[in-house]
């Protein structure tokens, strides 16, 4: 229950793409490039990464103790660990259009 009330926005290169919600997940589809994911409670926490064409990255958000309120940390997660854990989570994002590839 630690941090259940903390649900800050998660930004990707400055744009809000979702929220850090306990027991939830969301996804965004982005082209290859350089990215910085960030979230802010009492301090900003970030993680930077490169995305290659066709690559999938998994980020985990978790709560740690802070001075006045908890902090939400972001970290890259190993796909072999992340994929099986998705089955126990609830989708919290907005529906995104599926684009057929030709």
GROMACS elastic network, one bead per residue, 0.5 to 0.9 nm:
[ bonds ]
;  ai    aj funct       b0    kb
    1     4     6  0.53148   500
    1     5     6  0.85602   500
    1    22     6  0.86900   500
    2     5     6  0.82372   500
    2     6     6  0.88742   500
    2    63     6  0.71799   500
    2    64     6  0.82482   500
    2    65     6  0.88155   500
    2    70     6  0.82925   500
    3     6     6  0.51233   500
    3     7     6  0.81654   500
    3    22     6  0.83089   500
    3    62     6  0.87011   500
    3    63     6  0.59096   500
    3    64     6  0.78962   500
    3    65     6  0.86798   500
    3    69     6  0.84967   500
    3    70     6  0.62499   500
    3    71     6  0.82792   500
    3    72     6  0.84435   500
    4     7     6  0.73638   500
    4    21     6  0.76247   500
    4    22     6  0.62054   500
    4    63     6  0.86695   500
    5    21     6  0.87399   500
    5    22     6  0.88782   500
    6    20     6  0.77043   500
    6    21     6  0.76629   500
    6    22     6  0.86660   500
    6    41     6  0.80840   500
    6    63     6  0.81475   500
    6    69     6  0.85534   500
    6    70     6  0.73760   500
    6    71     6  0.83081   500
    6    72     6  0.78429   500
    7    19     6  0.59140   500
    7    21     6  0.52779   500
    7    22     6  0.78447   500
    7    72     6  0.84991   500
    8    18     6  0.86294   500
    8    19     6  0.55902   500
    8    20     6  0.56901   500
    8    21     6  0.80178   500
    8    39     6  0.64926   500
    8    40     6  0.66243   500
    8    41     6  0.67937   500
    8    72     6  0.78314   500
    9    16     6  0.62759   500
    9    17     6  0.74825   500
    9    18     6  0.57427   500
    9    20     6  0.63306   500
    9    38     6  0.84327   500
    9    39     6  0.60962   500
    9    40     6  0.75488   500
   10    14     6  0.89799   500
   10    15     6  0.82358   500
   10    16     6  0.57124   500
   10    17     6  0.59693   500
   10    18     6  0.53144   500
   10    19     6  0.53075   500
   10    20     6  0.65456   500
   10    37     6  0.68332   500
   10    38     6  0.57485   500
   10    40     6  0.80509   500
   11    14     6  0.52833   500
   11    17     6  0.56122   500
   11    18     6  0.72508   500
   11    19     6  0.86266   500
   11    36     6  0.80198   500
   11    37     6  0.55193   500
   11    38     6  0.51511   500
   11    39     6  0.63315   500
   12    15     6  0.52549   500
   12    16     6  0.64094   500
   12    17     6  0.64554   500
   12    35     6  0.66073   500
   12    36     6  0.56904   500
   12    38     6  0.65354   500
   13    16     6  0.85517   500
   13    34     6  0.86990   500
   13    35     6  0.58384   500
   13    36     6  0.52194   500
   13    37     6  0.63821   500
   13    38     6  0.79977   500
   14    36     6  0.80148   500
   14    37     6  0.79698   500
   14    38     6  0.78576   500
   16    19     6  0.81833   500
   17    26     6  0.86777   500
   17    27     6  0.83100   500
   17    28     6  0.70805   500
   17    93     6  0.84401   500
   18    25     6  0.88997   500
   18    26     6  0.68931   500
   18    27     6  0.82399   500
   18    28     6  0.87270   500
   18    92     6  0.80967   500
   18    93     6  0.63343   500
   18    94     6  0.83540   500
   19    25     6  0.87290   500
   19    26     6  0.83349   500
   19    39     6  0.88553   500
   19    92     6  0.80437   500
   19    93     6  0.80425   500
   20    24     6  0.76450   500
   20    25     6  0.80329   500
   20    39     6  0.84512   500
   20    61     6  0.63975   500
   20    62     6  0.81985   500
   20    72     6  0.78865   500
   21    24     6  0.53976   500
   21    25     6  0.75157   500
   21    61     6  0.85544   500
   21    92     6  0.76366   500
   22    25     6  0.86032   500
   22    61     6  0.88930   500
   22    62     6  0.84779   500
   22    89     6  0.88391   500
   23    88     6  0.78187   500
   23    89     6  0.51809   500
   23    90     6  0.63085   500
   23    91     6  0.88680   500
   24    86     6  0.85412   500
   24    88     6  0.87857   500
   24    89     6  0.50600   500
   24    91     6  0.56788   500
   24    92     6  0.55994   500
   24    93     6  0.86077   500
   25    86     6  0.74041   500
   25    89     6  0.63837   500
   25    90     6  0.61703   500
   25    91     6  0.51194   500
   25    92     6  0.56472   500
   25    93     6  0.70189   500
   26    90     6  0.85509   500
   26    91     6  0.57269   500
   26    92     6  0.56009   500
   26    94     6  0.78132   500
   27    58     6  0.89773   500
   27    91     6  0.87599   500
   27    93     6  0.69270   500
   27    94     6  0.88646   500
   27    96     6  0.87659   500
   28    93     6  0.88223   500
   28    96     6  0.80791   500
   29    96     6  0.87168   500
   30    33     6  0.83697   500
   30    51     6  0.84525   500
   31    51     6  0.75400   500
   31    52     6  0.80165   500
   31    53     6  0.68226   500
   31    54     6  0.82707   500
   32    50     6  0.74527   500
   32    54     6  0.76790   500
   32    55     6  0.79220   500
   33    49     6  0.85704   500
   33    50     6  0.57037   500
   33    51     6  0.52198   500
   33    52     6  0.66637   500
   33    53     6  0.83478   500
   34    48     6  0.75111   500
   34    49     6  0.60280   500
   34    51     6  0.63357   500
   34    52     6  0.89851   500
   35    47     6  0.83683   500
   35    48     6  0.56238   500
   35    49     6  0.54257   500
   35    50     6  0.61265   500
   35    51     6  0.74710   500
   36    46     6  0.65996   500
   36    47     6  0.56831   500
   36    49     6  0.64662   500
   36    50     6  0.88399   500
   37    45     6  0.83821   500
   37    46     6  0.54815   500
   37    47     6  0.53743   500
   37    48     6  0.63019   500
   37    49     6  0.83839   500
   37    59     6  0.87478   500
   37    74     6  0.76712   500
   38    44     6  0.66708   500
   38    45     6  0.56021   500
   38    47     6  0.66300   500
   38    48     6  0.87387   500
   38    73     6  0.87636   500
   38    74     6  0.73988   500
   39    43     6  0.83158   500
   39    44     6  0.56416   500
   39    45     6  0.55623   500
   39    46     6  0.66359   500
   39    71     6  0.88902   500
   39    72     6  0.68128   500
   39    73     6  0.76148   500
   39    74     6  0.77043   500
   40    43     6  0.54416   500
   40    45     6  0.62876   500
   40    46     6  0.87775   500
   40    71     6  0.76557   500
   40    72     6  0.72615   500
   41    44     6  0.65433   500
   41    45     6  0.85589   500
   41    69     6  0.73466   500
   41    70     6  0.72522   500
   41    71     6  0.58402   500
   41    72     6  0.69500   500
   42    66     6  0.74905   500
   42    67     6  0.79826   500
   42    68     6  0.73407   500
   42    69     6  0.66041   500
   42    70     6  0.76314   500
   42    71     6  0.67639   500
   43    66     6  0.87271   500
   43    71     6  0.71332   500
   43    72     6  0.89011   500
   44    71     6  0.84354   500
   44    72     6  0.85655   500
   44    73     6  0.88498   500
   45    71     6  0.80752   500
   45    72     6  0.71661   500
   45    73     6  0.59303   500
   45    74     6  0.67438   500
   46    73     6  0.76508   500
   46    74     6  0.63686   500
   46    75     6  0.82555   500
   47    59     6  0.88441   500
   47    73     6  0.89107   500
   47    74     6  0.62529   500
   47    75     6  0.63159   500
   47    76     6  0.75879   500
   48    76     6  0.89781   500
   49    57     6  0.87890   500
   49    76     6  0.84306   500
   51    54     6  0.82470   500
   51    55     6  0.61510   500
   51    56     6  0.75156   500
   51    57     6  0.73811   500
   52    55     6  0.52726   500
   52    56     6  0.83546   500
   53    56     6  0.89216   500
   56    79     6  0.82910   500
   57    76     6  0.73070   500
   57    77     6  0.76866   500
   57    78     6  0.83454   500
   57    79     6  0.73636   500
   58    75     6  0.85018   500
   58    76     6  0.58609   500
   58    77     6  0.53057   500
   58    78     6  0.70632   500
   58    79     6  0.64669   500
   58    82     6  0.67463   500
   58    83     6  0.86048   500
   59    74     6  0.64854   500
   59    75     6  0.55061   500
   59    77     6  0.54885   500
   59    78     6  0.87854   500
   59    82     6  0.85749   500
   60    73     6  0.79553   500
   60    74     6  0.56281   500
   60    75     6  0.53804   500
   60    76     6  0.62784   500
   60    77     6  0.61287   500
   60    82     6  0.84007   500
   61    72     6  0.62623   500
   61    73     6  0.54040   500
   61    75     6  0.66984   500
   62    71     6  0.81277   500
   62    72     6  0.54293   500
   62    73     6  0.52375   500
   62    74     6  0.67214   500
   62    75     6  0.85288   500
   63    70     6  0.62573   500
   63    71     6  0.54953   500
   63    73     6  0.61163   500
   64    70     6  0.56170   500
   64    71     6  0.51767   500
   64    72     6  0.63363   500
   64    73     6  0.70954   500
   65    68     6  0.86458   500
   65    69     6  0.70892   500
   65    71     6  0.59751   500
   65    72     6  0.87669   500
   66    69     6  0.52542   500
   66    71     6  0.54992   500
   67    70     6  0.73669   500
   67    71     6  0.88248   500
   77    80     6  0.85512   500
   77    81     6  0.71271   500
   77    82     6  0.62869   500
   78    81     6  0.54366   500
   78    82     6  0.61219   500
   78    83     6  0.86877   500
   79    83     6  0.57757   500
   79    84     6  0.87336   500
   80    83     6  0.59868   500
   80    84     6  0.73545   500
   81    84     6  0.63140   500
   81    85     6  0.68371   500
   82    85     6  0.53067   500
   82    86     6  0.64995   500
   83    86     6  0.54780   500
   83    87     6  0.76919   500
   84    87     6  0.60381   500
   84    88     6  0.80911   500
   85    88     6  0.57933   500
   85    89     6  0.70464   500
   86    89     6  0.52028   500
   86    90     6  0.79360   500
   86    91     6  0.89330   500
   87    90     6  0.80048   500
   89    92     6  0.89950   500
   91    94     6  0.84867   500
   93    96     6  0.84523   500
